[in-house]
Amino acid sequence: MSPLAAAAQDKPAPISESEVRTHIAILASDDFEGRAPGTSGETKTLDYLAKTWASYGLVSGTNDAATPWFQPVPLVERKPYAHRFSAMRGSRTIRIDSDAVILASKDTQGQARGEPLFVGYGVAADGTLNADVAGRIVIMLSAEPKFEGAAKLPSRREREKLLAEAGAAAVLLTAPDGMSWGAVRSALGSGSMRRASDDAAPPISGLLRADALKALLRPAGLSPAAAMRQAGEPGFAPVSLPVTLDLAATTSVRAFDSHNVIAKLPGARPGSGAILLLGHWDHFGICRSEEAEDRICNGAVDNASGMAVLLTIAERLARSAEMGAPLDRDVYFMGTTAEERGLLGAYHFADNPNVPLDQILVALNVDTVAIAPKGAPVAIVGRGETGLDEIVDSIAIAAGRTVETGTEANAFIRRQDGWALAAKGVKSIMAGGSFADMALLQAFLTTVYHQPEDELTDATPLGGAADDANLHVDLVRHFADEAKYTPAATGD
């Protein structure tokens, strides 16, 4: 056999759109009921992922014979059933649409009453709380803190936890940027979740729609734009709003185990480090009432598409190994739970890793890939953060892709599973076409995102997803090759 023929034999054909579509069609089908953690949809999803990886020749990646394939993630779920919200200025009622507020209690019932304190981002430029919040109803911006010259500051979830631990009676957040209120209500209507090991929550938690925030700020002479601007200024002092809020909520509380699913493609040189590919398998399950025509949030794009890509990547790499081109390093594939509820599965893995974190040389997160068309440029969520940009760009260009070198995609760096690992020092990136065109991405985020309409159709663009699958095959081949990549090569 000639060298060229041997080279062709050990490199299977590129991943096709039809291969990606096949897996999405199964994972996003009504039979999987939207893949909510702690439901029969989880059981079906985990079974499909583990059995498919095993059929390709992968083995359990938990490295624990007692719990093969599945890493338990203890969670606490809260589903709001009813709430009461009223706002008064003196003896006058402030009219706020009841649909503009969402409340839930930490225990089955909770209440709070008093004058709210607008704390901006909740923290000062050094990351510490900017006010004494004990016993107070707190209103906080959910956007990431923006202080000129400040180092990385706590995430929204971390800031909310700080406020709860400091004794806040209630924490009301502004609605997340870039999401429709319908998507927000859909997400919270399916319940909020926390890790059982990190269940710090105030007695009352809530979200405020933009018009509700505006109505509460007005008595203090503030507009939302002015409040956000002042919150980012050095020396910002929280503002007491001359309003009396009366809050009450009834909530169901359930503790249960969900699971990360982890597979491994063993490398030829054990001990040489590992590469981790991850994506979240979960979505919002049955997210509409019985009266709704379509009750299931299937999550075809977010993130059945990402899991489909992970499955196809595993198949190609395993087939290459069978053809005589094994990788040097172990490659792990992980489907995380409860990403939609705050990266909970990823955080649990980061705190309880099945492979030592210092052995994970690179983590590649794959999420929401069925947005971009074939041939879309490659953007990196995490550009400038890891020292890996040049490698990723060169591999993308070699594959015939152009590269988006801007950092606009970094706005999503804390909204994806790789962040949980990056916070522990693991080099983590998310590379692909979906984050190269912000207008295209925002069109998805403000329409079908987290809605029953996120379904697989004939119009779902899978060209970019197939491109990204093939890009990740090339990335793994590079990072898993001792001769091509060592940590020292990137300045570690």
C-alpha positions as CSV (number, residue, x, y, z in Angstrom):
1,M,0.0,0.0,0.0
2,S,1.3,3.5,-0.9
3,P,1.8,6.1,1.9
4,L,-1.0,8.2,0.3
5,A,-3.4,5.3,0.4
6,A,-2.5,4.5,4.0
7,A,-3.0,8.1,5.0
8,A,-6.5,8.1,3.3
9,Q,-7.4,4.9,5.0
10,D,-6.7,6.1,8.5
11,K,-8.8,9.3,8.0
12,P,-12.5,8.6,7.5
13,A,-14.7,10.8,5.3
14,P,-15.8,14.1,6.8
15,I,-18.9,14.2,9.0
16,S,-22.0,14.9,7.0
17,E,-25.1,17.0,7.8
18,S,-27.2,13.8,7.6
19,E,-25.2,12.2,10.4
20,V,-25.7,15.2,12.7
21,R,-29.4,15.3,11.8
22,T,-30.0,11.7,12.7
23,H,-28.8,12.2,16.3
24,I,-30.7,15.5,16.7
25,A,-33.9,13.9,15.4
26,I,-33.7,11.3,18.2
27,L,-32.6,13.6,21.0
28,A,-35.0,16.4,20.2
29,S,-38.0,14.1,19.5
30,D,-41.2,14.3,21.6
31,D,-40.3,10.8,22.9
32,F,-37.5,12.3,24.9
33,E,-39.9,14.9,26.4
34,G,-37.5,17.8,26.3
35,R,-34.7,16.1,28.3
36,A,-35.4,17.8,31.6
37,P,-33.2,16.6,34.5
38,G,-34.8,14.2,36.9
39,T,-37.4,13.0,34.5
40,S,-37.9,10.0,32.2
41,G,-36.5,12.2,29.5
42,E,-33.2,12.2,31.4
43,T,-33.2,8.4,31.6
44,K,-33.8,8.0,27.9
45,T,-31.2,10.7,27.0
46,L,-28.5,9.1,29.2
47,D,-29.2,5.7,27.9
48,Y,-29.0,6.8,24.3
49,L,-25.7,8.7,24.8
50,A,-24.0,6.0,26.7
51,K,-25.1,3.2,24.5
52,T,-24.2,5.1,21.3
53,W,-20.7,5.9,22.6
54,A,-20.2,2.3,23.7
55,S,-21.3,1.1,20.2
56,Y,-18.3,3.1,18.8
57,G,-15.9,1.3,21.2
58,L,-15.6,4.0,23.8
59,V,-15.6,3.0,27.5
60,S,-16.9,4.6,30.7
61,G,-15.1,7.8,31.5
62,T,-16.1,8.0,35.2
63,N,-13.0,6.0,36.1
64,D,-15.1,4.5,38.9
65,A,-16.3,0.9,38.6
66,A,-19.0,1.5,41.1
67,T,-20.7,4.2,38.9
68,P,-19.9,3.5,35.3
69,W,-20.8,6.0,32.6
70,F,-22.9,8.3,34.9
71,Q,-21.7,10.8,37.5
72,P,-24.4,11.6,40.1
73,V,-25.1,15.3,40.5
74,P,-27.3,15.9,43.6
75,L,-29.7,18.8,42.9
76,V,-32.5,20.7,44.6
77,E,-35.4,21.8,42.3
78,R,-37.9,24.6,43.1
79,K,-41.0,25.1,41.1
80,P,-43.1,28.2,41.8
81,Y,-46.8,27.6,42.1
82,A,-48.2,31.0,43.2
83,H,-46.9,34.4,44.3
84,R,-48.1,37.7,45.5
85,F,-46.4,41.0,44.6
86,S,-47.6,44.5,45.4
87,A,-45.8,47.8,45.4
88,M,-46.9,50.9,47.2
89,R,-45.6,54.5,47.3
90,G,-47.1,55.8,50.5
91,S,-50.8,55.1,50.2
92,R,-50.7,54.8,46.4
93,T,-50.4,51.6,44.5
94,I,-47.7,51.3,41.9
95,R,-49.3,49.5,39.0
96,I,-47.2,46.7,37.7
97,D,-48.4,43.9,35.4
98,S,-48.6,40.6,37.4
99,D,-46.9,38.9,34.4
100,A,-43.9,41.2,34.8
101,V,-42.7,39.6,38.0
102,I,-41.7,36.0,38.8
103,L,-41.2,34.9,42.4
104,A,-40.2,31.7,44.1
105,S,-39.4,30.8,47.7
106,K,-36.5,28.8,49.1
107,D,-38.8,26.8,51.3
108,T,-42.4,25.8,50.4
109,Q,-43.6,29.2,51.5
110,G,-41.8,32.5,51.9
111,Q,-42.5,36.2,52.3
112,A,-40.8,39.5,52.6
113,R,-41.9,43.1,53.1
114,G,-40.0,46.4,53.1
115,E,-38.3,49.1,51.2
116,P,-36.1,47.7,48.3
117,L,-32.4,48.5,48.0
118,F,-31.1,48.9,44.4
119,V,-27.5,47.5,44.7
120,G,-26.5,47.8,41.0
121,Y,-24.3,44.8,40.4
122,G,-24.2,43.9,44.1
123,V,-20.5,44.1,44.3
124,A,-17.8,46.8,44.3
125,A,-14.8,46.7,42.0
126,D,-12.9,44.4,44.4
127,G,-15.7,41.8,44.2
128,T,-17.0,42.3,47.8
129,L,-20.6,43.2,48.6
130,N,-21.3,47.0,48.3
131,A,-23.9,47.2,51.0
132,D,-25.3,45.7,54.2
133,V,-28.2,43.7,52.9
134,A,-29.3,41.8,56.0
135,G,-33.1,41.7,56.1
136,R,-33.4,43.8,52.9
137,I,-35.2,43.3,49.7
138,V,-32.5,43.7,47.1
139,I,-32.8,44.6,43.4
140,M,-29.7,43.6,41.4
141,L,-28.7,43.8,37.8
142,S,-28.2,40.4,36.3
143,A,-25.7,41.6,33.6
144,E,-22.0,41.0,34.2
145,P,-20.4,43.7,36.3
146,K,-18.6,46.4,34.4
147,F,-16.0,48.4,36.3
148,E,-13.1,50.0,34.4
149,G,-9.8,48.3,35.3
150,A,-11.4,45.7,37.6
151,A,-10.4,42.1,37.5
152,K,-12.9,39.3,36.8
153,L,-15.8,39.7,39.1
154,P,-18.3,37.2,40.5
155,S,-21.0,35.8,38.1
156,R,-24.7,36.5,38.6
157,R,-25.2,33.2,40.4
158,E,-22.1,33.9,42.6
159,R,-23.4,37.4,43.4
160,E,-26.8,36.1,44.3
161,K,-25.2,33.6,46.6
162,L,-23.2,36.3,48.3
163,L,-26.4,38.3,48.9
164,A,-28.2,35.3,50.3
165,E,-25.3,34.4,52.6
166,A,-25.3,38.0,53.9
167,G,-28.9,37.7,55.0
168,A,-30.9,39.4,52.2
169,A,-34.7,38.8,52.7
170,A,-35.2,38.7,48.9
171,V,-33.1,39.1,45.8
172,L,-34.9,40.4,42.7
173,L,-32.9,40.3,39.5
174,T,-33.4,42.2,36.3
175,A,-34.3,40.0,33.3
176,P,-31.2,38.7,31.5
177,D,-30.1,40.7,28.5
178,G,-30.7,39.2,25.0
179,M,-33.6,36.9,26.1
180,S,-37.2,37.4,25.4
181,W,-39.5,37.5,28.5
182,G,-41.3,34.5,27.1
183,A,-38.1,32.5,27.2
184,V,-37.4,33.7,30.7
185,R,-40.8,32.6,31.9
186,S,-40.5,29.3,30.1
187,A,-37.2,28.6,31.8
188,L,-38.4,29.5,35.3
189,G,-41.8,27.9,34.9
190,S,-39.9,24.6,34.5
191,G,-38.3,25.2,37.9
192,S,-35.0,26.6,39.2
193,M,-32.2,24.3,40.3
194,R,-29.2,24.4,42.5
195,R,-26.6,21.9,43.5
196,A,-27.5,20.4,46.9
197,S,-23.9,21.1,48.0
198,D,-24.3,24.8,47.2
199,D,-27.9,25.5,48.0
200,A,-27.6,29.1,49.2
201,A,-30.7,31.0,48.3
202,P,-32.6,33.9,49.8
203,P,-36.0,33.3,51.3
204,I,-37.5,34.9,48.1
205,S,-35.9,35.0,44.7
206,G,-37.4,36.7,41.7
207,L,-37.0,38.3,38.3
208,L,-38.3,41.7,37.1
209,R,-39.3,42.5,33.6
210,A,-37.9,45.8,32.2
211,D,-41.2,47.7,32.8
212,A,-41.4,46.5,36.4
213,L,-37.9,47.7,37.1
214,K,-38.7,51.0,35.5
215,A,-41.8,51.5,37.7
216,L,-39.8,50.7,40.9
217,L,-36.9,53.0,40.0
218,R,-39.1,56.0,39.0
219,P,-39.9,57.1,42.6
220,A,-36.2,57.5,43.2
221,G,-35.8,59.7,40.1
222,L,-33.9,57.0,38.3
223,S,-34.4,55.5,34.8
224,P,-33.1,52.0,34.1
225,A,-30.4,53.4,31.8
226,A,-29.3,55.9,34.4
227,A,-29.3,53.2,37.1
228,M,-27.1,50.9,35.0
229,R,-24.7,53.7,34.2
230,Q,-24.4,54.7,37.8
231,A,-23.9,51.1,38.9
232,G,-20.8,50.9,36.9
233,E,-19.2,54.0,38.2
234,P,-16.4,53.9,40.9
235,G,-17.8,54.4,44.3
236,F,-21.4,53.6,43.4
237,A,-23.6,53.7,46.5
238,P,-26.7,51.5,46.6
239,V,-30.0,53.4,46.5
240,S,-33.0,52.8,48.8
241,L,-36.1,53.1,46.7
242,P,-39.1,55.0,48.4
243,V,-41.4,52.1,47.8
244,T,-42.9,49.4,50.0
245,L,-42.9,45.9,48.5
246,D,-45.0,43.0,49.8
247,L,-43.8,39.6,48.5
248,A,-45.0,36.1,49.1
249,A,-44.5,32.9,47.2
250,T,-45.5,29.2,47.4
251,T,-43.0,26.7,45.9
252,S,-42.6,23.0,45.6
253,V,-39.1,21.7,46.6
254,R,-37.6,18.5,45.4
255,A,-34.2,17.0,46.1
256,F,-33.0,14.4,43.5
257,D,-29.9,13.1,41.7
258,S,-29.3,14.0,38.1
259,H,-26.3,12.8,36.1
260,N,-23.4,13.8,33.9
261,V,-22.6,11.1,31.4
262,I,-18.9,10.5,30.6
263,A,-17.2,8.4,28.0
264,K,-13.6,7.8,27.2
265,L,-11.6,7.0,24.1
266,P,-8.4,5.6,25.6
267,G,-5.2,7.0,24.2
268,A,-2.1,5.0,23.2
269,R,0.1,6.8,25.8
270,P,-1.6,6.8,29.2
271,G,-0.4,9.5,31.6
272,S,0.3,12.0,28.8
273,G,-2.7,14.1,29.7
274,A,-6.3,14.2,28.4
275,I,-8.6,16.2,26.2
276,L,-12.2,16.8,27.2
277,L,-15.1,17.5,24.9
278,L,-18.3,18.5,26.6
279,G,-21.8,19.8,25.9
280,H,-25.0,19.8,27.9
281,W,-27.6,17.2,27.2
282,D,-30.4,18.9,29.2
283,H,-33.3,21.2,28.2
284,F,-36.6,22.3,29.8
285,G,-38.8,19.3,29.3
286,I,-42.6,19.7,29.3
287,C,-42.6,23.5,29.6
288,R,-46.2,24.5,28.8
289,S,-49.6,23.9,30.5
290,E,-52.0,21.2,29.5
291,E,-54.0,23.7,27.5
292,A,-51.0,24.5,25.2
293,E,-51.0,23.0,21.7
294,D,-47.3,22.2,22.0
295,R,-46.1,21.5,25.5
296,I,-42.6,20.3,25.0
297,C,-39.4,22.4,24.8
298,N,-37.5,20.0,22.6
299,G,-34.2,22.0,22.5
300,A,-33.1,20.9,19.0
301,V,-30.6,23.6,18.6
302,D,-29.9,24.1,22.3
303,N,-28.4,21.6,22.7
304,A,-29.4,18.4,20.9
305,S,-27.2,19.8,18.1
306,G,-24.2,20.0,20.3
307,M,-24.6,16.5,21.7
308,A,-25.1,15.2,18.1
309,V,-21.8,16.8,17.2
310,L,-20.1,15.1,20.2
311,L,-21.5,11.7,19.1
312,T,-20.2,12.1,15.5
313,I,-16.8,13.3,16.7
314,A,-16.5,10.3,18.9
315,E,-17.4,7.9,16.1
316,R,-14.8,9.4,13.7
317,L,-12.0,9.4,16.2
318,A,-12.8,5.8,17.3
319,R,-12.9,4.7,13.7
320,S,-9.6,6.3,13.0
321,A,-8.1,4.5,15.9
322,E,-9.4,1.2,14.5
323,M,-7.8,2.0,11.2
324,G,-4.5,2.3,12.8
325,A,-4.3,5.9,13.8
326,P,-4.8,5.9,17.6
327,L,-4.5,9.2,19.5
328,D,-1.7,9.6,22.1
329,R,-3.9,11.0,24.8
330,D,-7.1,10.0,26.4
331,V,-10.1,11.8,25.0
332,Y,-13.1,12.2,27.3
333,F,-16.6,13.1,26.1
334,M,-19.1,14.5,28.7
335,G,-22.7,15.3,28.5
336,T,-23.5,17.7,31.4
337,T,-26.8,18.0,33.3
338,A,-28.6,21.2,34.3
339,E,-26.5,23.7,32.2
340,E,-29.7,25.5,31.6
341,R,-30.1,26.0,35.3
342,G,-26.7,27.6,35.9
343,L,-24.0,25.2,34.6
344,L,-24.7,22.9,37.5
345,G,-23.4,19.7,36.0
346,A,-20.2,21.4,34.8
347,Y,-19.6,23.0,38.2
348,H,-20.1,19.6,39.9
349,F,-17.6,17.9,37.6
350,A,-15.1,20.8,38.2
351,D,-15.5,20.3,42.0
352,N,-15.5,16.5,41.8
353,P,-13.5,15.6,38.7
354,N,-13.4,12.0,37.4
355,V,-10.0,12.8,35.9
356,P,-7.6,15.2,37.7
357,L,-8.1,18.7,36.4
358,D,-4.4,19.2,36.0
359,Q,-4.4,16.3,33.5
360,I,-7.0,18.0,31.3
361,L,-4.9,20.0,28.8
362,V,-7.8,21.4,26.8
363,A,-11.6,21.5,27.3
364,L,-13.7,22.1,24.1
365,N,-17.3,22.9,24.8
366,V,-19.9,22.4,22.0
367,D,-23.2,24.2,22.4
368,T,-25.9,25.6,20.1
369,V,-24.2,24.8,16.8
370,A,-27.2,24.4,14.5
371,I,-27.4,28.1,13.7
372,A,-24.7,29.0,11.2
373,P,-24.7,28.0,7.5
374,K,-22.0,25.9,5.9
375,G,-18.8,27.9,5.5
376,A,-19.4,30.3,8.3
377,P,-16.3,31.9,9.9
378,V,-15.0,30.4,13.2
379,A,-15.3,32.5,16.3
380,I,-13.9,31.6,19.7
381,V,-15.8,32.1,23.0
382,G,-12.8,32.7,25.2
383,R,-10.5,34.4,22.6
384,G,-7.5,36.0,24.3
385,E,-8.0,33.9,27.5
386,T,-6.2,30.6,26.9
387,G,-3.2,31.1,24.6
388,L,-4.8,28.6,22.2
389,D,-6.2,31.1,19.7
390,E,-3.3,30.8,17.2
391,I,-3.6,27.0,17.2
392,V,-7.4,27.0,16.7
393,D,-7.2,29.7,14.0
394,S,-4.5,27.8,12.0
395,I,-6.5,24.6,12.2
396,A,-9.7,26.3,11.1
397,I,-7.9,28.0,8.2
398,A,-6.3,24.7,7.1
399,A,-9.8,23.3,7.0
400,G,-10.9,26.0,4.6
401,R,-12.7,28.2,7.2
402,T,-12.2,31.9,7.7
403,V,-11.7,33.2,11.2
404,E,-13.5,35.9,13.2
405,T,-10.7,37.4,15.3
406,G,-12.9,39.8,17.3
407,T,-13.8,39.3,20.9
408,E,-17.6,39.9,20.6
409,A,-18.3,36.3,21.3
410,N,-16.7,36.6,24.7
411,A,-19.9,38.1,26.0
412,F,-21.0,34.5,26.3
413,I,-18.0,33.2,28.2
414,R,-19.7,32.9,31.5
415,R,-22.9,31.5,30.0
416,Q,-21.4,28.2,28.8
417,D,-20.1,25.1,30.6
418,G,-16.5,25.8,29.8
419,W,-16.6,28.6,32.3
420,A,-16.9,26.2,35.2
421,L,-13.7,24.5,34.2
422,A,-11.9,27.8,33.3
423,A,-12.6,29.0,36.8
424,K,-10.5,26.1,38.0
425,G,-7.6,26.8,35.6
426,V,-8.5,24.5,32.8
427,K,-7.9,25.9,29.3
428,S,-11.4,26.0,28.0
429,I,-12.7,27.3,24.7
430,M,-15.9,27.1,22.5
431,A,-15.0,27.5,18.8
432,G,-17.4,27.4,15.9
433,G,-19.6,29.3,13.5
434,S,-22.7,30.1,15.6
435,F,-20.9,32.8,17.6
436,A,-19.3,34.5,14.6
437,D,-22.4,36.3,13.5
438,M,-24.1,38.1,16.5
439,A,-27.1,39.2,14.5
440,L,-27.8,35.6,13.5
441,L,-27.3,34.4,17.0
442,Q,-29.5,37.1,18.5
443,A,-32.2,36.2,16.0
444,F,-32.3,32.8,17.6
445,L,-32.0,34.0,21.2
446,T,-34.9,36.4,20.8
447,T,-37.3,34.0,19.0
448,V,-37.3,30.2,19.5
449,Y,-34.6,30.0,22.2
450,H,-36.0,28.1,25.2
451,Q,-39.4,27.9,23.5
452,P,-41.3,24.8,22.1
453,E,-40.5,26.2,18.6
454,D,-36.8,25.1,19.0
455,E,-37.5,22.0,17.0
456,L,-35.7,20.2,14.2
457,T,-37.2,21.1,10.8
458,D,-36.1,20.9,7.2
459,A,-35.0,24.5,7.5
460,T,-32.7,23.9,10.5
461,P,-29.2,24.9,9.2
462,L,-26.9,22.0,9.7
463,G,-24.1,22.9,7.3
464,G,-22.4,24.9,10.1
465,A,-22.9,22.1,12.6
466,A,-21.2,19.6,10.3
467,D,-18.4,22.0,9.7
468,D,-17.9,22.5,13.4
469,A,-18.0,18.7,14.0
470,N,-15.2,18.3,11.5
471,L,-13.3,21.2,13.0
472,H,-13.4,19.6,16.4
473,V,-12.1,16.3,14.9
474,D,-9.1,18.2,13.7
475,L,-8.7,20.1,17.0
476,V,-8.7,16.9,19.0
477,R,-6.2,15.2,16.6
478,H,-3.9,18.1,17.2
479,F,-4.3,18.5,21.0
480,A,-4.2,14.7,21.6
481,D,-0.9,14.4,19.7
482,E,2.1,14.7,22.0
483,A,4.4,15.7,19.1
484,K,2.1,18.5,18.0
485,Y,0.9,19.9,21.3
486,T,2.4,20.2,24.8
487,P,1.4,22.8,27.4
488,A,4.8,24.3,27.2
489,A,4.2,25.1,23.6
490,T,1.5,27.6,24.7
491,G,3.6,29.3,27.3
492,D,2.5,27.3,30.4
